[in-house]
Every structure is written in C-alpha cells, then in structure tokens.
Amino acid sequence: MLNTNLGCNNANGITLIHEITERPAKVPTMVPLAYGILCELKKTMKKAVPVKVVKDSPAVSIADKYSLSIQEAAEYYGIGEKRLRSIISEHYNEPFILEIGSHQRIKRRLFEEFLDQATAV
C-alpha cells in the first residue's frame, strides 16, 4: 500500500513530494513535481483570517422607507437608540409609532412632522 506524504521540501528551488512505501526493501522515491504553488497555497490558507460576509446594502435606501427600525432611525436622525426608545414610551399613542408584533417601528414622515413641532428632544 502506498502512503503519500505531501510534505513540502525545497531543494535548489525544486519542490519534492516524498512517496513512502510500507515495504522495507524499497527505498523511498523522491519525484520532483511542480507542487510549489500548492505548498504556498497551503501556507497562505493557514495564515488566512476568516472574513465575515456582510449583506449587500438594502435595496431600498433609508430615506425612501415608509417605516424605520430603531437602529435605522438612530442612524438617520442622529438621535441615540435609548432616547428613541424613551420617546416611543413617552408618546405611546402617537401616530408615528408602528407596532409589528412585539417590534416597534417609526413611521418616517410622521416622525419628521413630530420633530418639526418639537422644541427639544
């Protein structure tokens, strides 16, 4: 049975692969092959840092959305998430609040009208 060890050895710029047989009568054969690129790739893959895949940008921009999540509203209006949550709890019956299940969203145009009338947030 033939056991192939893909160890990478460079001798005079030639990469060698050692083929080791289990029969003691045979001498291990060294066959020069062009696997230097594979060895370098193996080393590079070990050093590689996994990259987190980020979703593509949303198909609809925040300015065009009907309602915004609290995180989107915080980014869009420049108001902190905690303050937005407190505004929602203080003005629970206002028409700019949209509840979807247990989630609360902010109707963008109505909230802008609310902000236009407010003197302090």
DSSP file (Angstrom, degrees, kcal/mol; ACC not computed):
  #  RESIDUE AA STRUCTURE BP1 BP2  ACC     N-H-->O    O-->H-N    N-H-->O    O-->H-N    TCO  KAPPA ALPHA  PHI   PSI    X-CA   Y-CA   Z-CA
    1    1 A M              0   0    0      0, 0.0    21,-0.9     0, 0.0     2,-0.5   0.000 360.0 360.0 360.0 137.4    0.0    0.0    0.0
    2    2 A L  E     -A   21   0A   0     19,-0.2     2,-0.5    20,-0.1    19,-0.2  -0.794 360.0-164.8 -98.1 127.0    1.3    3.4   -1.0
    3    3 A N  E     -A   20   0A   0     17,-1.8    17,-1.8    -2,-0.5     2,-0.6  -0.954   7.8-156.7-111.1 122.5    1.3    6.2    1.6
    4    4 A T  E     -A   19   0A   0     -2,-0.5     2,-0.6    15,-0.2    15,-0.2  -0.886   3.6-163.8-104.7 121.4    1.9    9.7    0.1
    5    5 A N  E     -A   18   0A   0     13,-1.6     2,-0.9    -2,-0.6    13,-0.8  -0.914   7.7-155.9-102.0 117.5    3.2   12.4    2.4
    6    6 A L  E     +     0   0A   0     -2,-0.6     2,-0.2    11,-0.1    13,-0.1  -0.240  35.7 152.8 -90.2  48.2    2.7   15.8    0.9
    7    7 A G  E     -     0   0A   0     -2,-0.9     2,-0.7    11,-0.2    11,-0.3  -0.544  43.2-128.5 -74.5 144.1    5.4   17.4    2.9
    8    8 A C  E     +     0   0A   0     -2,-0.2     2,-0.4     9,-0.1     9,-0.1  -0.850  33.4 169.7-101.9 114.8    6.9   20.4    1.1
    9    9 A N  E     -A   16   0A   0      7,-0.9     7,-1.9    -2,-0.7     2,-0.6  -0.989  19.7-153.4-123.9 131.1   10.7   20.4    0.7
   10   10 A N  E     +A   15   0A   0     -2,-0.4     2,-0.5     5,-0.2     5,-0.2  -0.915  16.6 173.7-106.0 119.4   12.6   22.9   -1.4
   11   11 A A  E >  S-A   14   0A   0      3,-2.4     3,-1.5    -2,-0.6    -2,-0.0  -0.956  78.2 -22.2-124.9 110.7   15.9   21.7   -2.7
   12   12 A N  T 3  S-     0   0    0     -2,-0.5    -1,-0.1     1,-0.3     3,-0.1   0.870 126.2 -53.1  57.3  39.3   17.5   24.1   -5.2
   13   13 A G  T 3  S+     0   0    0      1,-0.2     2,-0.5    23,-0.0    -1,-0.3   0.489 114.1 116.9  79.4   2.0   14.2   25.6   -6.0
   14   14 A I  E <   -A   11   0A   0     -3,-1.5    -3,-2.4    21,-0.0     2,-0.4  -0.903  59.2-140.0-106.6 128.9   12.5   22.3   -6.8
   15   15 A T  E     -A   10   0A   0     -2,-0.5    18,-1.4    18,-0.4     2,-0.4  -0.728  20.8-159.4 -88.1 133.4    9.7   21.1   -4.7
   16   16 A L  E     -AB   9  32A   0     -7,-1.9    -7,-0.9    -2,-0.4     2,-0.5  -0.867  11.7-153.7-116.1 146.1    9.7   17.4   -3.9
   17   17 A I  E     - B   0  31A   0     14,-1.3    14,-1.5    -2,-0.4     2,-0.5  -0.979  18.0-140.2-115.6 129.2    7.0   15.1   -2.8
   18   18 A H  E     -AB   5  30A   0    -13,-0.8   -13,-1.6    -2,-0.5     2,-0.6  -0.776  10.6-163.2 -92.2 125.8    8.1   12.0   -0.8
   19   19 A E  E     -AB   4  29A   0     10,-2.1    10,-1.4    -2,-0.5     2,-0.5  -0.943  10.8-166.1-106.7 117.2    6.3    8.8   -1.6
   20   20 A I  E     -A    3   0A   0    -17,-1.8   -17,-1.8    -2,-0.6     2,-0.2  -0.897   2.3-157.7-109.4 125.7    6.9    6.4    1.2
   21   21 A T  E     -A    2   0A   0     -2,-0.5   -19,-0.2     2,-0.2    -2,-0.0  -0.641  20.6-132.5 -96.8 158.8    6.1    2.7    0.7
   22   22 A E  S    S+     0   0    0    -21,-0.9    -1,-0.1    -2,-0.2   -20,-0.1   0.560  81.0  97.5 -86.1  -8.2    5.5    0.3    3.5
   23   23 A R    >   -     0   0    0      1,-0.1     3,-0.9   -22,-0.1    -2,-0.2  -0.709  65.1-152.5 -82.7 123.5    7.8   -2.3    2.0
   24   24 A P  T 3  S+     0   0    0      0, 0.0    -1,-0.1     0, 0.0    -3,-0.0   0.725  89.0  67.2 -68.8 -19.4   11.2   -2.1    3.7
   25   25 A A  T 3  S+     0   0    0      2,-0.1     2,-0.3    -3,-0.0    -2,-0.0   0.793  90.5  74.0 -72.5 -26.1   13.0   -3.4    0.6
   26   26 A K  S <  S-     0   0    0     -3,-0.9    -5,-0.1     1,-0.0     3,-0.0  -0.640  79.9-129.8 -91.9 146.0   12.2   -0.4   -1.4
   27   27 A V        -     0   0    0     -2,-0.3    -2,-0.1     1,-0.1    -4,-0.0  -0.724  39.1 -95.4 -87.5 139.1   13.9    2.9   -1.0
   28   28 A P        -     0   0    0      0, 0.0     2,-0.4     0, 0.0    -8,-0.2  -0.314  42.8-131.7 -56.1 134.8   11.6    5.9   -0.7
   29   29 A T  E     -B   19   0A   0    -10,-1.4   -10,-2.1    -3,-0.0     2,-0.6  -0.733  13.5-156.4 -93.6 135.5   11.1    7.5   -4.1
   30   30 A M  E     -B   18   0A   0     -2,-0.4   -12,-0.2   -12,-0.2   -14,-0.0  -0.951  11.8-173.3-113.6 115.6   11.5   11.3   -4.5
   31   31 A V  E     -B   17   0A   0    -14,-1.5   -14,-1.3    -2,-0.6     2,-0.5  -0.929  20.8-134.4-112.3 118.3    9.7   12.6   -7.5
   32   32 A P  E     +B   16   0A   0      0, 0.0     2,-0.3     0, 0.0   -16,-0.2  -0.593  37.7 164.4 -73.8 123.3   10.2   16.2   -8.5
   33   33 A L        -     0   0    0    -18,-1.4     2,-1.5    -2,-0.5   -18,-0.4  -0.883  48.7-105.4-132.6 164.3    6.8   17.8   -9.3
   34   34 A A  S    S+     0   0    0     -2,-0.3     3,-0.2     1,-0.2     4,-0.2  -0.497  72.5 124.6 -91.2  66.6    5.6   21.3   -9.6
   35   35 A Y     >  +     0   0    0     -2,-1.5     4,-2.1   -20,-0.2    -1,-0.2   0.155  33.8 106.4-108.8  17.6    3.7   21.5   -6.4
   36   36 A G  H  > S+     0   0    0      1,-0.2     4,-2.3     2,-0.2     5,-0.2   0.881  79.8  52.8 -61.4 -38.1    5.4   24.5   -5.0
   37   37 A I  H  > S+     0   0    0      1,-0.2     4,-2.5     2,-0.2    -1,-0.2   0.902 107.7  51.2 -65.3 -40.1    2.3   26.6   -5.7
   38   38 A L  H  > S+     0   0    0      2,-0.2     4,-2.4     1,-0.2    -1,-0.2   0.893 109.8  49.9 -63.9 -38.9    0.2   24.1   -3.7
   39   39 A C  H  X S+     0   0    0     -4,-2.1     4,-2.2     2,-0.2    -2,-0.2   0.914 112.0  47.3 -65.5 -42.2    2.6   24.3   -0.8
   40   40 A E  H  X S+     0   0    0     -4,-2.3     4,-2.6     2,-0.2    -2,-0.2   0.892 111.8  51.1 -65.3 -39.0    2.5   28.1   -0.8
   41   41 A L  H  X S+     0   0    0     -4,-2.5     4,-2.7     2,-0.2    -2,-0.2   0.901 108.3  52.1 -63.5 -41.0   -1.3   28.0   -1.0
   42   42 A K  H  X S+     0   0    0     -4,-2.4     4,-1.6     2,-0.2    -2,-0.2   0.915 111.7  46.1 -61.3 -43.9   -1.4   25.6    1.9
   43   43 A K  H  X S+     0   0    0     -4,-2.2     4,-1.6     1,-0.2    -2,-0.2   0.911 113.1  49.7 -64.7 -42.7    0.7   28.0    4.0
   44   44 A T  H  X S+     0   0    0     -4,-2.6     4,-1.3     1,-0.2    -2,-0.2   0.888 108.2  52.9 -64.6 -39.6   -1.4   31.0    2.9
   45   45 A M  H  < S+     0   0    0     -4,-2.7    -1,-0.2     1,-0.2    -2,-0.2   0.854 106.9  52.4 -66.2 -33.7   -4.6   29.3    3.8
   46   46 A K  H  < S+     0   0    0     -4,-1.6    -1,-0.2     1,-0.2    -2,-0.2   0.859 113.5  44.0 -68.0 -33.9   -3.3   28.5    7.3
   47   47 A K  H  < S+     0   0    0     -4,-1.6    -2,-0.2    -5,-0.1    -1,-0.2   0.666  90.7 112.3 -82.2 -17.1   -2.4   32.2    7.8
   48   48 A A     <  -     0   0    0     -4,-1.3    -3,-0.0    -5,-0.1    -4,-0.0  -0.255  62.0-138.3 -64.5 141.8   -5.7   33.5    6.3
   49   49 A V        -     0   0    0      1,-0.0    -1,-0.1     0, 0.0     2,-0.1  -0.857  26.5-111.2 -98.4 130.6   -8.2   35.2    8.6
   50   50 A P        -     0   0    0      0, 0.0     2,-0.5     0, 0.0    -1,-0.0  -0.384  31.3-141.1 -63.4 139.3  -11.8   34.3    8.1
   51   51 A V        -     0   0    0     -2,-0.1     2,-0.5    -3,-0.0    -3,-0.0  -0.869   8.5-129.8-105.6 131.1  -13.8   37.1    6.6
   52   52 A K        -     0   0    0     -2,-0.5     2,-0.5     1,-0.0     0, 0.0  -0.667  24.7-128.6 -79.3 127.6  -17.3   37.8    7.8
   53   53 A V        -     0   0    0     -2,-0.5     2,-0.4     1,-0.0    -1,-0.0  -0.645  21.1-152.2 -80.2 126.1  -19.6   38.2    4.8
   54   54 A V        -     0   0    0     -2,-0.5     3,-0.1     1,-0.1    -1,-0.0  -0.817  20.4-112.3-100.2 136.7  -21.6   41.4    5.1
   55   55 A K        -     0   0    0     -2,-0.4    -1,-0.1     1,-0.1     0, 0.0  -0.262  39.5 -97.7 -62.3 151.8  -25.0   41.5    3.4
   56   56 A D        -     0   0    0      1,-0.1    -1,-0.1     0, 0.0     3,-0.1  -0.258  54.0 -81.3 -62.8 159.4  -25.4   43.8    0.4
   57   57 A S        -     0   0    0      1,-0.1    -1,-0.1    -3,-0.1     4,-0.1  -0.281  62.5 -85.8 -61.1 150.7  -26.8   47.2    1.1
   58   58 A P        -     0   0    0      0, 0.0    -1,-0.1     0, 0.0     4,-0.1  -0.208  29.7-125.4 -61.2 151.3  -30.6   47.2    1.3
   59   59 A A  S    S+     0   0    0     -3,-0.1     2,-0.5     1,-0.1    -2,-0.1   0.823  99.7  52.3 -66.5 -31.0  -32.5   47.5   -1.9
   60   60 A V  S    S-     0   0    0      2,-0.0    -1,-0.1     3,-0.0     5,-0.1  -0.914  89.7-127.3-108.6 130.3  -34.4   50.5   -0.6
   61   61 A S    >>  -     0   0    0     -2,-0.5     3,-1.2     1,-0.1     4,-0.6  -0.338  24.1-112.5 -72.0 159.1  -32.5   53.4    0.9
   62   62 A I  G >4 S+     0   0    0      1,-0.3     3,-1.0     2,-0.2    -1,-0.1   0.861 116.5  59.0 -60.6 -36.7  -33.4   54.6    4.4
   63   63 A A  G 34 S+     0   0    0      1,-0.2    -1,-0.3    45,-0.0    -2,-0.0   0.731 107.6  46.8 -66.6 -21.2  -34.7   57.9    3.1
   64   64 A D  G <4 S+     0   0    0     -3,-1.2    -1,-0.2     0, 0.0    -2,-0.2   0.502  88.5 108.1 -98.2  -5.4  -37.2   56.0    0.9
   65   65 A K    <<  -     0   0    0     -3,-1.0    43,-0.1    -4,-0.6     3,-0.1  -0.420  62.4-144.3 -76.5 148.6  -38.6   53.6    3.5
   66   66 A Y  S    S+     0   0    0      1,-0.2    42,-2.0    -2,-0.1    43,-0.4   0.913  86.1  17.9 -74.5 -45.7  -42.0   54.0    5.0
   67   67 A S  E    S-C  107   0B   0     40,-0.2     2,-0.4    41,-0.1    40,-0.2  -0.936  71.7-149.4-129.7 153.7  -41.0   52.9    8.5
   68   68 A L  E     -C  106   0B   0     38,-2.8    38,-2.9    -2,-0.3     2,-0.1  -0.912  16.0-124.0-121.6 145.1  -37.7   52.6   10.2
   69   69 A S     >  -     0   0    0     -2,-0.4     4,-2.8    36,-0.2     5,-0.2  -0.344  39.9-102.7 -72.6 169.1  -36.4   50.3   12.9
   70   70 A I  H  > S+     0   0    0     34,-0.4     4,-2.3     1,-0.2     5,-0.2   0.894 124.0  50.6 -63.8 -38.4  -35.0   52.0   16.0
   71   71 A Q  H  > S+     0   0    0      2,-0.2     4,-1.9     1,-0.2    -1,-0.2   0.917 112.4  46.0 -65.3 -42.7  -31.4   51.3   14.8
   72   72 A E  H  > S+     0   0    0      2,-0.2     4,-2.8     1,-0.2    -2,-0.2   0.903 112.7  50.3 -66.2 -40.5  -32.2   52.8   11.3
   73   73 A A  H  X S+     0   0    0     -4,-2.8     4,-3.0     2,-0.2     6,-0.5   0.890 108.3  52.9 -65.2 -38.5  -33.9   55.8   12.9
   74   74 A A  H  X S+     0   0    0     -4,-2.3     4,-1.3    -5,-0.2     5,-0.4   0.908 113.9  42.9 -62.5 -41.1  -31.0   56.4   15.2
   75   75 A E  H  < S+     0   0    0     -4,-1.9    -2,-0.2     2,-0.2    -1,-0.2   0.904 118.2  45.0 -69.8 -41.3  -28.6   56.4   12.2
   76   76 A Y  H  < S+     0   0    0     -4,-2.8    -2,-0.2     1,-0.2    -3,-0.2   0.918 124.1  30.3 -71.8 -45.2  -30.9   58.5   10.0
   77   77 A Y  H  < S-     0   0    0     -4,-3.0    -1,-0.2    -5,-0.2    -3,-0.2   0.621 100.0-123.3 -93.2 -14.1  -31.9   61.2   12.6
   78   78 A G     <  +     0   0    0     -4,-1.3     2,-0.4    -5,-0.4    -3,-0.2   0.782  67.9 131.5  75.4  26.1  -28.8   61.3   14.7
   79   79 A I        -     0   0    0     -6,-0.5    -1,-0.3    -5,-0.4    -2,-0.2  -0.910  62.1-106.5-110.5 139.5  -30.7   60.5   17.9
   80   80 A G     >  -     0   0    0     -2,-0.4     4,-2.3     1,-0.1     5,-0.2  -0.209  21.5-120.3 -64.8 154.4  -29.5   57.7   20.2
   81   81 A E  H  > S+     0   0    0      1,-0.2     4,-2.4     2,-0.2     5,-0.2   0.888 113.1  52.9 -62.8 -39.9  -31.3   54.4   20.4
   82   82 A K  H  > S+     0   0    0      1,-0.2     4,-2.1     2,-0.2    -1,-0.2   0.918 110.1  48.0 -62.5 -42.4  -32.0   54.9   24.1
   83   83 A R  H  > S+     0   0    0      2,-0.2     4,-2.4     1,-0.2    -1,-0.2   0.899 110.5  51.3 -66.9 -39.3  -33.6   58.3   23.5
   84   84 A L  H  X S+     0   0    0     -4,-2.3     4,-2.3     2,-0.2    -1,-0.2   0.906 109.8  50.2 -62.9 -40.6  -35.7   57.0   20.6
   85   85 A R  H  X S+     0   0    0     -4,-2.4     4,-2.2     1,-0.2    -1,-0.2   0.891 111.1  48.7 -64.8 -38.2  -37.0   54.2   22.9
   86   86 A S  H  X S+     0   0    0     -4,-2.1     4,-2.4     2,-0.2    -2,-0.2   0.879 109.4  52.5 -70.4 -35.4  -37.8   56.7   25.6
   87   87 A I  H  X S+     0   0    0     -4,-2.4     4,-2.4     2,-0.2    -2,-0.2   0.915 110.1  49.5 -62.3 -42.1  -39.6   58.9   23.0
   88   88 A I  H  < S+     0   0    0     -4,-2.3    -2,-0.2     1,-0.2    -1,-0.2   0.909 112.8  45.9 -63.7 -41.8  -41.7   55.9   22.0
   89   89 A S  H >< S+     0   0    0     -4,-2.2     3,-0.6     1,-0.2    -1,-0.2   0.855 114.9  47.6 -71.5 -32.6  -42.5   55.0   25.6
   90   90 A E  H 3< S+     0   0    0     -4,-2.4     2,-0.2     1,-0.2    -2,-0.2   0.858 121.7  35.3 -73.1 -35.5  -43.4   58.6   26.4
   91   91 A H  T >< S+     0   0    0     -4,-2.4     3,-1.5    -5,-0.2    -1,-0.2  -0.443  74.4 151.4-115.3  55.4  -45.6   59.1   23.3
   92   92 A Y  T <  S+     0   0    0     -3,-0.6    -1,-0.2     1,-0.3    -2,-0.1   0.815  71.5  44.9 -60.9 -35.4  -47.0   55.6   23.1
   93   93 A N  T 3  S+     0   0    0     -3,-0.2    -1,-0.3    -4,-0.1    -4,-0.1   0.328  83.4 122.3 -95.0   8.1  -50.3   56.6   21.4
   94   94 A E  S X  S-     0   0    0     -3,-1.5     3,-1.3    -6,-0.2    -3,-0.0  -0.359  70.2-123.1 -69.2 150.5  -48.8   58.9   18.8
   95   95 A P  T 3  S+     0   0    0      0, 0.0    -1,-0.1     0, 0.0    15,-0.1   0.618 103.1  72.2 -72.6 -10.4  -49.4   58.0   15.1
   96   96 A F  T 3  S+     0   0    0     14,-0.2    11,-3.2    10,-0.1     2,-0.5   0.528  80.2  89.2 -82.5  -2.8  -45.7   57.8   14.2
   97   97 A I  E <   -D  106   0B   0     -3,-1.3     2,-0.5     9,-0.2     9,-0.2  -0.821  56.6-172.2 -97.5 130.3  -45.3   54.5   16.1
   98   98 A L  E     -D  105   0B   0      7,-2.9     7,-3.6    -2,-0.5     2,-0.5  -0.984   7.2-157.4-122.2 122.6  -46.0   51.3   14.2
   99   99 A E  E     -D  104   0B   0     -2,-0.5     2,-0.6     5,-0.2     5,-0.2  -0.882  10.4-177.2-103.7 127.3  -46.1   48.0   16.1
  100  100 A I  E >   -D  103   0B   0      3,-2.8     3,-2.1    -2,-0.5     2,-0.4  -0.906  69.7 -54.7-120.4  99.4  -45.4   44.8   14.2
  101  101 A G  T 3  S-     0   0    0     -2,-0.6     0, 0.0     1,-0.3     0, 0.0  -0.556 120.9 -22.1  65.9-125.2  -45.9   42.1   16.7
  102  102 A S  T 3  S+     0   0    0     -2,-0.4     2,-0.3    -3,-0.1    -1,-0.3   0.442 121.3  97.2 -94.0  -0.8  -43.5   42.9   19.6
  103  103 A H  E <   - D   0 100B   0     -3,-2.1    -3,-2.8   -34,-0.0     2,-0.5  -0.670  62.3-148.6 -91.7 143.1  -41.3   45.1   17.4
  104  104 A Q  E     - D   0  99B   0     -2,-0.3   -34,-0.4    -5,-0.2     2,-0.3  -0.935  16.1-178.0-112.1 132.4  -41.8   48.9   17.3
  105  105 A R  E     - D   0  98B   0     -7,-3.6    -7,-2.9    -2,-0.5     2,-0.5  -0.847  22.5-126.1-123.1 162.1  -41.0   50.8   14.1
  106  106 A I  E     -CD  68  97B   0    -38,-2.9   -38,-2.8    -2,-0.3     2,-0.6  -0.939  16.9-130.6-114.7 124.7  -41.1   54.6   13.5
  107  107 A K  E  >  -C   67   0B   0    -11,-3.2     4,-2.4    -2,-0.5   -40,-0.2  -0.644  23.2-146.9 -73.3 118.1  -43.1   56.0   10.6
  108  108 A R  H  > S+     0   0    0    -42,-2.0     4,-2.0    -2,-0.6    -1,-0.2   0.904  88.1  42.0 -60.2 -53.0  -40.6   58.2    9.0
  109  109 A R  H  > S+     0   0    0    -43,-0.4     4,-1.9     1,-0.2    -1,-0.2   0.909 117.0  47.3 -66.3 -42.1  -42.8   61.1    7.6
  110  110 A L  H  > S+     0   0    0      1,-0.2     4,-2.0     2,-0.2    -1,-0.2   0.872 111.8  51.0 -67.8 -35.2  -45.0   61.3   10.7
  111  111 A F  H  X S+     0   0    0     -4,-2.4     4,-2.5     2,-0.2    -1,-0.2   0.864 107.1  54.1 -69.2 -34.5  -41.9   61.3   13.0
  112  112 A E  H  X S+     0   0    0     -4,-2.0     4,-2.1    -5,-0.2    -2,-0.2   0.895 108.2  49.6 -64.5 -38.9  -40.4   64.1   10.9
  113  113 A E  H  X S+     0   0    0     -4,-1.9     4,-1.6     2,-0.2    -2,-0.2   0.900 110.3  51.0 -64.4 -40.0  -43.5   66.1   11.5
  114  114 A F  H  X S+     0   0    0     -4,-2.0     4,-1.3     1,-0.2    -2,-0.2   0.915 111.0  48.0 -62.0 -43.3  -43.3   65.4   15.2
  115  115 A L  H  < S+     0   0    0     -4,-2.5    -1,-0.2     1,-0.2    -2,-0.2   0.852 106.8  57.1 -67.3 -33.9  -39.7   66.5   15.2
  116  116 A D  H  < S+     0   0    0     -4,-2.1    -1,-0.2     1,-0.2    -2,-0.2   0.867 111.4  42.7 -63.6 -35.7  -40.6   69.7   13.3
  117  117 A Q  H  < S+     0   0    0     -4,-1.6    -1,-0.2    -5,-0.1    -2,-0.2   0.713  98.1  91.9 -82.7 -21.4  -43.1   70.6   16.1
  118  118 A A     <  -     0   0    0     -4,-1.3     3,-0.1    -5,-0.1    -3,-0.0  -0.486  54.3-165.5 -78.4 143.0  -40.8   69.7   19.0
  119  119 A T  S    S+     0   0    0      1,-0.3     2,-0.3    -2,-0.2    -1,-0.1   0.707  79.5  15.6 -95.3 -25.6  -38.5   72.3   20.5
  120  120 A A              0   0    0      1,-0.1    -1,-0.3     0, 0.0     0, 0.0  -0.995 360.0 360.0-146.2 147.2  -36.3   69.7   22.4
  121  121 A V              0   0    0     -2,-0.3    -1,-0.1    -3,-0.1   -34,-0.1   0.366 360.0 360.0-116.5 360.0  -35.9   66.0   22.1
